[in-house]
Amino acid sequence: MKTIAALQTLVTAASLDIEPTAAELDAIDLEMPLIRAEVELLDAQIMTIDRPANELDARRVRRAGNRVLAARRDLANRADVAHSDGAA
């Protein structure tokens, strides 16, 4: 009986042990207000899952959704400003 062996080198955890670059960390910092707003919206939606939504819950979800939209707008505007600065 023949043994079966892998023909490729093994993939080790060391190859996955890479720290994020400074640029990646900067991108995360730039997106953090949007991430926080999305988490807040998710929290508001989760609170209404197991019970009927009352007026206060609906207002909380609506306001959290508005904060997500505002954070997306701000992020898009910053990206546009960064692109226009580089093009000039």
N, C-alpha and C positions, 0 to 999 in steps of 0.2 A: 504494500500500500504506500502511495506517495503522499507526502505531507504538502499541504498547500501553504505557500508563503506569499506575502505581499511583495509586489515588484517595485513599489514606490516607497519612498522614505516615510517614516512615521510622522504624523503631525502631533506636535507636543504642545502642552499648555504654554511653554515659553514663547512660542510664536504668537500667541494671543495676548501675551502680557505686555501690551503697548499702552503707554500713557497718551492722553489726548494732547494734541499740539496746542500751542498758544493761540493759533488762529481758530481752532475748534472751540477752545474755551471762550474766546471773545465772541464767537457766533452764538454760543449758548447764553452768554451774558446779555447779548443783544436781544435774544428771543425770550428772556426770562419774564418780562411783564406779560407777554402773551401766554406763556406756560402757566403762570399764576392765575390769570383770568380764566383760562380753560379749566383749571383744577377747581376754581371757585364755581364755575358753571356746572361742572360735573357734581360737585357737592350739593348744589341746590337741586339738581335733577334727582340725585339719589334720595334726598330727603322726601321727595314726593312719590317715590316708587310704591311704597307699601301703604299709602293712605291717599284719600282723595285730596287733591290740591285745593286749598282755600285761597282767598284773595291775597293774603300775605305771601304764600308760597309762589303763586303766579307772579307776583311783583318781584320777588327775589330772583326767580328764574329769568324773568325779562331783563332785570337790571344786570344780572351776571352775563346774559347774552349780549347786552349793549356794551359791557366792558370788554368782552372778547372782540366784538367788532371794532371798537375804538383801538384796542391794542394791535389788531391786525392792520388797521389803517395807519397807525403810527409806525409800525414796522415797515410797511410798504413805502411810506413816505421817506423813511430813513434810507431805505435801499435805493430809492430814486435819487435822493440827494447824493448818496455815495457814488452812483453811476454817473450822474451829471458832473460831479466834481472831477472824476477821473477823465471824462471825455473833454473837458475844457482845457 
